């Protein structure tokens, strides 16, 4: 659990500074062990200025005890992190472009820098101190604005080529039509353009914006994901049709990812993870499609939906 409520533990007990960098804010604190994070301050992210970003981190450290030069800074960030180049590709933080964050921040701040992206940080948190604790292979997924994922084996993060692992949201959905369970209605699968440059990726329908896009395609109506799911939970037949298609399209690539990774549990983070009824239906559909038989729920809400980034990099710092 996070130590957010703790009254400022002694600085000498800390093992690392931690920062969760998003497109709007930097959340900052200190880690005292895996899953033990004192969240202490939040400042706006200087998304357009690299110097401003470095100065923001320097100021956060200075206010928390700059004399502890031996403490590393563990960063969870939005975007894709490439451990070979130290670069982060984050569409909403333009100042990262062209910079080796590991090398440049280490030189500027005078300390070791550890970085994982937000989906990987969530995976580390869930696998080590969350719902995946005790499982040797954990594939976490994010159902937020879009779709993301992370893979942890033996408690440690798997980072593939370019830092890309468990990105199950990219690659076109193979199916061309969906037969709705119960009614048998045949629905043509829409092909939406994806930000990655492909067409028809799971990411285009899997997150909150995706279910909204899917609903508009099927009904012509614009609704928020919250409204669609509220109506579905109230047994609205139109919303039920949208959610039925959504579950069918999402469960197949997720089951395929489970078969490939050998995951024993799939914790879910992101805004849609709080809709437990949706996650339960997704879990049932996925388990019908996996090669392995899972007698217990496989796709489950994660424990660290709020502070998964900070908790994850507290684990990362502990493992160094």
C-alpha positions as CSV (number, residue, x, y, z in Angstrom):
1,X,0.0,0.0,0.0
2,X,1.1,3.6,-0.5
3,X,2.3,5.5,2.5
4,X,0.6,8.7,1.4
5,X,-1.0,9.1,4.8
6,X,2.2,8.7,6.8
7,X,3.6,11.7,8.5
8,X,6.9,12.4,6.7
9,X,9.1,9.4,7.6
10,X,12.8,10.1,8.3
11,X,14.6,11.0,5.0
12,X,17.4,8.4,5.8
13,X,14.9,5.6,5.5
14,X,14.0,6.5,1.9
15,X,15.4,4.3,-0.9
16,X,14.5,6.6,-3.9
17,X,12.7,9.8,-5.0
18,X,9.7,8.9,-7.2
19,X,8.0,11.0,-9.8
20,X,4.8,10.2,-11.8
21,X,5.0,12.3,-15.0
22,X,1.8,12.9,-16.9
23,X,0.7,15.4,-19.5
24,X,-0.8,17.8,-16.8
25,X,1.1,17.2,-13.6
26,X,4.2,15.7,-12.0
27,X,3.3,13.8,-8.8
28,X,6.4,13.5,-6.5
29,X,7.3,11.7,-3.4
30,X,9.8,9.3,-1.7
31,X,9.8,5.5,-1.7
32,X,10.7,3.5,1.4
33,X,10.3,0.0,0.0
34,X,8.2,-1.8,-2.7
35,X,4.7,-0.3,-2.5
36,X,5.6,2.1,0.3
37,X,5.4,5.7,-1.2
38,X,5.0,9.0,0.6
39,X,3.3,11.3,-2.0
40,X,4.4,14.7,-1.0
41,X,3.9,17.3,-3.8
42,X,2.3,17.9,-7.2
43,X,3.4,20.5,-9.7
44,X,2.3,21.3,-13.3
45,X,4.3,19.5,-16.1
46,X,6.3,22.0,-18.2
47,X,5.4,20.1,-21.4
48,X,6.9,22.6,-23.8
49,X,10.3,23.3,-22.2
50,X,13.0,20.7,-21.6
51,X,14.9,23.1,-19.3
52,X,11.7,23.9,-17.5
53,X,11.1,20.1,-17.0
54,X,14.5,19.5,-15.6
55,X,14.2,22.5,-13.3
56,X,10.8,21.3,-12.0
57,X,12.4,18.0,-11.0
58,X,15.4,19.8,-9.5
59,X,13.1,22.0,-7.4
60,X,11.1,19.0,-6.2
61,X,14.3,17.3,-5.0
62,X,15.7,20.4,-3.5
63,X,12.6,20.9,-1.4
64,X,12.8,17.3,-0.2
65,X,16.4,17.1,0.7
66,X,18.9,17.6,-2.1
67,X,21.7,16.5,0.2
68,X,20.7,12.9,-0.4
69,X,22.7,12.7,-3.6
70,X,22.9,8.9,-3.3
71,X,19.1,8.5,-3.8
72,X,18.1,7.6,-7.3
73,X,15.1,9.2,-9.0
74,X,12.6,6.6,-10.3
75,X,10.2,8.1,-12.9
76,X,7.0,6.7,-14.3
77,X,6.0,8.5,-17.4
78,X,3.3,8.6,-20.1
79,X,4.5,7.5,-23.5
80,X,6.8,4.8,-24.7
81,X,10.3,4.5,-23.1
82,X,13.2,3.0,-25.0
83,X,15.8,1.8,-22.5
84,X,18.5,1.6,-25.3
85,X,18.3,5.3,-26.2
86,X,16.8,6.7,-23.0
87,X,14.2,8.5,-25.1
88,X,10.5,8.8,-24.4
89,X,7.9,9.2,-27.2
90,X,5.1,11.0,-25.5
91,X,2.6,12.8,-27.7
92,X,1.4,15.1,-24.9
93,X,4.9,16.0,-23.6
94,X,6.6,17.6,-26.5
95,X,9.7,18.7,-24.6
96,X,10.9,15.0,-24.4
97,X,11.5,14.8,-28.2
98,X,15.1,14.2,-29.1
99,X,16.3,14.0,-25.5
100,X,18.0,11.0,-23.7
101,X,16.1,11.4,-20.4
102,X,18.3,8.9,-18.5
103,X,21.7,10.5,-19.4
104,X,20.6,14.1,-19.4
105,X,18.6,14.0,-16.2
106,X,21.3,12.1,-14.4
107,X,23.9,14.7,-15.4
108,X,21.6,17.6,-14.4
109,X,20.3,16.2,-11.2
110,X,23.5,14.4,-10.1
111,X,21.9,11.1,-9.4
112,X,20.9,7.8,-11.0
113,X,17.8,7.9,-13.1
114,X,15.4,4.9,-13.5
115,X,12.4,5.1,-15.9
116,X,9.4,3.0,-16.8
117,X,6.3,4.1,-18.7
118,X,3.0,4.3,-16.9
119,X,1.6,0.9,-18.2
120,X,4.8,-0.9,-17.2
121,X,4.9,0.8,-13.8
122,X,1.3,-0.3,-13.2
123,X,2.3,-3.9,-14.2
124,X,5.3,-3.8,-11.7
125,X,3.0,-2.6,-9.0
126,X,0.3,-5.2,-9.5
127,X,2.7,-8.1,-10.0
128,X,4.7,-7.4,-6.8
129,X,2.4,-5.8,-4.3
130,X,-1.0,-5.8,-6.0
131,X,-3.6,-8.3,-7.3
132,X,-0.9,-10.3,-9.2
133,X,1.3,-10.9,-6.2
134,X,2.3,-14.5,-5.9
135,X,1.9,-15.2,-9.7
136,X,5.0,-15.8,-11.7
137,X,3.6,-14.3,-15.0
138,X,1.5,-11.2,-14.8
139,X,0.2,-9.3,-17.8
140,X,-1.5,-6.1,-16.8
141,X,-3.7,-4.0,-19.2
142,X,-4.8,-0.4,-19.2
143,X,-8.3,0.4,-20.4
144,X,-8.1,4.2,-20.2
145,X,-8.4,6.8,-22.9
146,X,-6.8,4.0,-25.1
147,X,-5.3,0.6,-24.5
148,X,-2.0,-0.4,-23.0
149,X,-0.2,-3.2,-21.3
150,X,2.8,-4.5,-19.4
151,X,4.4,-7.9,-18.8
152,X,6.1,-9.0,-15.6
153,X,7.8,-12.4,-15.2
154,X,9.3,-13.5,-11.9
155,X,8.5,-10.0,-10.4
156,X,10.6,-8.2,-13.0
157,X,9.5,-6.1,-16.0
158,X,10.0,-7.5,-19.5
159,X,11.2,-4.8,-21.9
160,X,11.3,-5.8,-25.5
161,X,12.7,-4.1,-28.6
162,X,12.3,-0.3,-28.3
163,X,10.7,-0.8,-24.9
164,X,7.6,-2.3,-26.5
165,X,6.1,-5.3,-24.7
166,X,2.5,-6.4,-24.2
167,X,1.2,-3.6,-26.4
168,X,-1.8,-5.8,-27.3
169,X,-3.8,-2.8,-28.5
170,X,-1.9,-2.5,-31.8
171,X,-2.3,-4.7,-34.8
172,X,-5.5,-4.9,-36.7
173,X,-8.5,-6.9,-35.4
174,X,-8.7,-10.0,-37.6
175,X,-12.5,-10.5,-37.5
176,X,-14.6,-8.8,-40.1
177,X,-17.9,-9.4,-38.4
178,X,-19.3,-10.2,-34.9
179,X,-22.3,-12.4,-34.1
180,X,-23.9,-11.1,-30.9
181,X,-24.4,-13.7,-28.2
182,X,-28.0,-14.3,-27.5
183,X,-29.4,-12.6,-30.6
184,X,-27.1,-13.9,-33.2
185,X,-27.2,-10.5,-35.0
186,X,-24.3,-10.2,-37.4
187,X,-22.5,-6.9,-37.2
188,X,-19.7,-5.8,-39.5
189,X,-16.6,-4.8,-37.6
190,X,-15.7,-1.1,-38.2
191,X,-12.2,-0.2,-39.2
192,X,-11.0,3.0,-37.5
193,X,-7.7,4.7,-38.2
194,X,-5.2,4.4,-35.3
195,X,-2.7,6.9,-34.1
196,X,0.1,4.3,-34.7
197,X,-0.5,4.6,-38.5
198,X,-2.4,1.3,-38.9
199,X,-6.2,0.8,-39.4
200,X,-8.4,-1.3,-37.3
201,X,-6.3,-1.7,-34.1
202,X,-7.8,-2.8,-30.9
203,X,-6.7,0.5,-29.4
204,X,-9.3,2.3,-31.6
205,X,-12.2,0.6,-29.8
206,X,-10.8,-0.7,-26.5
207,X,-10.5,2.4,-24.4
208,X,-13.1,5.0,-23.3
209,X,-12.8,6.9,-26.5
210,X,-13.1,3.6,-28.4
211,X,-16.4,2.5,-26.9
212,X,-17.7,6.0,-27.6
213,X,-16.5,5.8,-31.2
214,X,-18.1,2.3,-31.5
215,X,-21.4,3.5,-30.0
216,X,-21.6,6.3,-32.5
217,X,-20.8,4.0,-35.4
218,X,-23.6,1.5,-34.3
219,X,-26.2,4.1,-33.3
220,X,-25.3,7.5,-34.8
221,X,-25.5,8.9,-31.2
222,X,-22.6,10.6,-29.4
223,X,-22.5,9.5,-25.8
224,X,-19.7,9.4,-23.1
225,X,-18.3,6.1,-22.1
226,X,-19.8,6.7,-18.6
227,X,-23.3,7.2,-20.0
228,X,-23.0,4.2,-22.3
229,X,-22.0,2.0,-19.4
230,X,-24.6,3.5,-17.0
231,X,-27.3,2.7,-19.6
232,X,-25.9,-0.8,-20.1
233,X,-26.0,-1.5,-16.4
234,X,-29.6,-0.3,-16.4
235,X,-30.5,-2.9,-19.0
236,X,-30.9,-0.4,-21.9
237,X,-31.0,-2.6,-25.1
238,X,-29.2,-0.1,-27.3
239,X,-26.3,0.3,-24.9
240,X,-26.3,-3.5,-24.4
241,X,-25.8,-4.0,-28.1
242,X,-22.8,-1.6,-28.1
243,X,-21.2,-3.3,-25.1
244,X,-21.9,-6.7,-26.5
245,X,-19.9,-5.8,-29.7
246,X,-17.2,-4.2,-27.5
247,X,-16.8,-7.3,-25.4
248,X,-16.6,-9.5,-28.4
249,X,-14.0,-7.4,-30.2
250,X,-11.9,-6.8,-27.1
251,X,-11.9,-10.4,-25.7
252,X,-10.4,-12.1,-28.7
253,X,-7.1,-10.2,-29.0
254,X,-6.8,-10.2,-25.2
255,X,-7.2,-14.0,-25.0
256,X,-4.6,-14.3,-27.8
257,X,-2.2,-12.1,-25.7
258,X,-2.8,-14.3,-22.7
259,X,-2.1,-17.4,-24.8
260,X,1.2,-15.9,-26.0
261,X,2.4,-14.5,-22.7
262,X,1.2,-17.4,-20.5
263,X,-0.2,-14.9,-18.0
264,X,-1.8,-16.3,-14.9
265,X,-3.6,-13.2,-14.0
266,X,-4.5,-9.9,-15.9
267,X,-5.0,-6.9,-13.6
268,X,-6.8,-4.0,-15.2
269,X,-6.0,-0.3,-14.7
270,X,-7.3,2.9,-16.3
271,X,-10.7,4.6,-16.0
272,X,-12.8,1.7,-17.3
273,X,-11.3,-0.7,-14.7
274,X,-13.6,0.8,-12.0
275,X,-16.6,-0.6,-13.9
276,X,-16.5,-3.9,-12.3
277,X,-19.5,-5.3,-14.2
278,X,-17.7,-4.6,-17.5
279,X,-14.5,-6.2,-16.3
280,X,-16.5,-9.3,-15.1
281,X,-18.1,-9.7,-18.6
282,X,-14.8,-9.2,-20.3
283,X,-13.2,-11.8,-18.0
284,X,-15.9,-14.4,-18.9
285,X,-15.5,-13.8,-22.6
286,X,-11.7,-14.0,-22.4
287,X,-11.7,-17.3,-20.5
288,X,-14.0,-18.8,-23.1
289,X,-11.3,-18.1,-25.7
290,X,-8.0,-19.0,-23.9
291,X,-6.3,-22.3,-24.5
292,X,-5.6,-22.8,-20.8
293,X,-8.6,-23.4,-18.5
294,X,-9.0,-20.8,-15.8
295,X,-11.5,-21.9,-13.1
296,X,-11.1,-18.5,-11.3
297,X,-11.3,-15.0,-12.7
298,X,-8.4,-14.1,-14.9
299,X,-9.1,-10.5,-15.9
300,X,-9.6,-8.6,-12.6
301,X,-9.6,-4.9,-11.5
302,X,-6.1,-3.9,-10.3
303,X,-5.3,-2.7,-6.8
304,X,-3.3,0.4,-7.7
305,X,-5.5,2.3,-10.2
306,X,-4.7,5.6,-8.6
307,X,-1.0,5.5,-7.7
308,X,0.2,2.6,-9.9
309,X,2.9,4.8,-11.4
310,X,4.5,5.7,-8.2
311,X,4.1,2.3,-6.6
312,X,5.5,0.6,-9.7
313,X,8.7,2.7,-9.7
314,X,9.1,2.1,-6.0
315,X,9.4,-1.6,-6.9
316,X,11.7,-0.7,-9.8
317,X,14.0,1.3,-7.4
318,X,14.0,-1.7,-4.9
319,X,15.1,-4.1,-7.7
320,X,18.1,-2.0,-8.7
